[in-house]
């Protein structure tokens, strides 16, 4: 019997001082270190949208890091999360956009 890894996706919206402070790049570095796939991109309202796909434990670790404030120069005031259900193929890497 083979053990399957728990793989899923989570969309995260991060609010606060998260644009212009290296937030997306730092999130990309952290996500890649956790072997996650997805993206971090700026939204017009000043927030950052993050898609994290991969192992549940690694996603939870990224969420905890984001919730703790992410990179030193950022300030996270609020986060919203939602399971990612898409018919699209999962990303193959973690990118910024």
GIZI-V386814 format. One record per residue. SS is DSSP state (A for helix, B for strand, O for the rest). BURIAL is 1 if it has 16 or more other C-alpha atoms within 10 Angstrom, else 0. Layout:
SS_BURIAL ; SS_BURIAL
This chain:
O_0 ; O_0 ; O_0 ; O_0 ; O_0 ; O_0 ; B_0 ; B_0 ; B_1 ; B_1 ; B_1 ; B_1 ; B_1 ; B_1 ; B_1 ; B_0 ; B_1 ; O_1 ; O_1 ; O_0 ; O_0 ; O_0 ; A_1 ; A_1 ; A_1 ; A_1 ; A_1 ; A_1 ; A_0 ; A_1 ; A_1 ; A_0 ; A_0 ; O_1 ; O_1 ; O_1 ; B_1 ; B_1 ; B_1 ; B_1 ; B_1 ; B_1 ; O_0 ; O_0 ; O_0 ; O_0 ; O_1 ; B_1 ; B_1 ; B_1 ; B_1 ; B_1 ; B_1 ; B_1 ; B_1 ; A_1 ; A_0 ; A_1 ; A_1 ; A_0 ; A_0 ; A_1 ; A_1 ; A_0 ; A_0 ; A_1 ; A_0 ; O_0 ; O_1 ; O_1 ; O_1 ; O_0 ; O_0 ; O_1 ; B_1 ; B_1 ; B_0 ; B_0 ; B_1 ; B_0 ; B_0 ; B_0 ; B_0 ; O_0 ; O_0 ; O_0 ; O_0 ; O_0 ; O_0 ; O_0 ; O_0 ; O_0 ; O_0 ; B_1 ; B_1 ; B_0 ; O_0
